[in-house]
Amino acid sequence: MTNKLLDLAAPGIRGLRSYQPGKPIAELEREYGVTDIVKLASNENPLGPAPRALAAIAAATGDLARYPDANGFDLKQALAARHGVAAGCITIGNGSNELLVLLAESFLGPGLEAVYSRHAFAVYALAVQATGAVHRVADALPQEHAQPYGHDLDAMAALVGPDTRLVFVANPNNPTGTWLDADALERFIGQLPEHVIVVVDEAYFDYVREPAYPDASRWVEHNPNLVVTRTFSKAYGLAALRMGYAVSGPEVADILNRIRQPFNTSSLAQAAALAALEDTAHLARSVELNAVESRRVAKACTGLGLGVVPSVGNFLLVDMRTEAEPIFEALLREAVIVRPVANYGLPKHLRISVGTPAENDRLLAALHKVIAA
Ligand SMILES: *Cc1c(COP(=O)(O)O)cnc(C)c1O
């Protein structure tokens, strides 16, 4: 649509394109008339929320007329204990997405710069652009690397300059599933100048089973410029409730708390997140299912002649060896929703979330049919 009012928008807003989410189930039903849909497009937990979280939500509905606790006291206490920091080091947000946006709004503006990697999570580009700041996008590691399309920390460091204020690191990254080990990441963070805030996005932290994979929140105590973001949307199965948080030094937390809306997270989300943290059995089940099924789906995809990027998350980046969009469309007609990633500069790949065994069977049968055709 031609928007006559676009010239009135702030400069950073004019060039923005809206985020492309995974296709909702109801939309596919409406548009294609298919039913019994399998959605493997947004890296959600196929087992759903923890039973304890559901019970906490039900219990919290009695207070819906009241504003939530603006400071999220109970949840912050629990998160602070978990990360070994003071409660003043935790900022909770309407999904970790909100925290990424608040960080950009806090530290960027025209004339300032942000660094991130090619093929990095799409929200970084959107958050930076909205502020009118300059993007510095580092080339990713090559396809032949052990971490294909992953972050090249040397290339990222080379783009840091006097006007850089933010560096985004996704560990692991979405959509590539690639990751950085403790030594490499700590060295990278340690060499950044004092005028740079570094954000380590650990949205998939709980899924990762690599011994050398770091919990970057352990470094916050000694690095006031480090911010680590986590979410309840992925392994905790609470994507609909929108709850994420940042662990940082108290100074960054103070800045984020000045800019955030007073009631940016709902009472239901706070209650559910608190209960979800305590339901370690559900988390363990979810992580175990993902480990078993991601291996099985990857192997089956390789068997179909496709290329699979090794992933430590709950999704696989699959090289279709040809333009992926027609395969995405054909899978929709089989009532299977996956995620095209041409907007990430990967037109031959699809990102496929790992589902339940039954969902994955449906995916693999549909893939087999579509590729054979
Ligand atoms: C899903 C995701 C997020 C954001 O999730 P929220 O639902 O906003 O908490 C952040 N970073 C990455 C890399 C993700 O994949």
The ligand as an SDF file (V2000), in Angstrom:
LIG
                    3D

 15 15  0  0  0  0  0  0  0  0999 V2000
   12.1870  -16.3940   19.8990 C   0  0  0  0  0  0  0  0  0  0  0  0
   13.4010  -15.5640   20.0900 C   0  0  0  0  0  0  0  0  0  0  0  0
   13.4250  -14.4220   20.9080 C   0  0  0  0  0  0  0  0  0  0  0  0
   12.2360  -13.7050   21.4550 C   0  0  0  0  0  0  0  0  0  0  0  0
   11.3070  -14.3710   22.0720 O   0  0  0  0  0  0  0  0  0  0  0  0
   10.2220  -13.6660   22.9930 P   0  0  0  0  0  0  0  0  0  0  0  0
    9.0220  -14.4880   22.7410 O   0  0  0  0  0  0  0  0  0  0  0  0
   10.0480  -12.2380   22.5800 O   0  0  0  0  0  0  0  0  0  0  0  0
   10.7700  -13.7690   24.3690 O   0  0  0  0  0  0  0  0  0  0  0  0
   14.6140  -13.7630   21.1060 C   0  0  0  0  0  0  0  0  0  0  0  0
   15.7310  -14.1740   20.5190 N   0  0  0  0  0  0  0  0  0  0  0  0
   15.7640  -15.2360   19.7140 C   0  0  0  0  0  0  0  0  0  0  0  0
   17.0600  -15.6340   19.0940 C   0  0  0  0  0  0  0  0  0  0  0  0
   14.5950  -15.9580   19.4650 C   0  0  0  0  0  0  0  0  0  0  0  0
   14.6200  -16.9840   18.6030 O   0  0  0  0  0  0  0  0  0  0  0  0
  1  2  1  0
  2  3  1  0
  2 14  2  0
  3  4  1  0
  3 10  2  0
  4  5  1  0
  5  6  1  0
  6  7  2  0
  6  8  1  0
  6  9  1  0
 10 11  1  0
 11 12  2  0
 12 13  1  0
 12 14  1  0
 14 15  1  0
M  END
$$$$
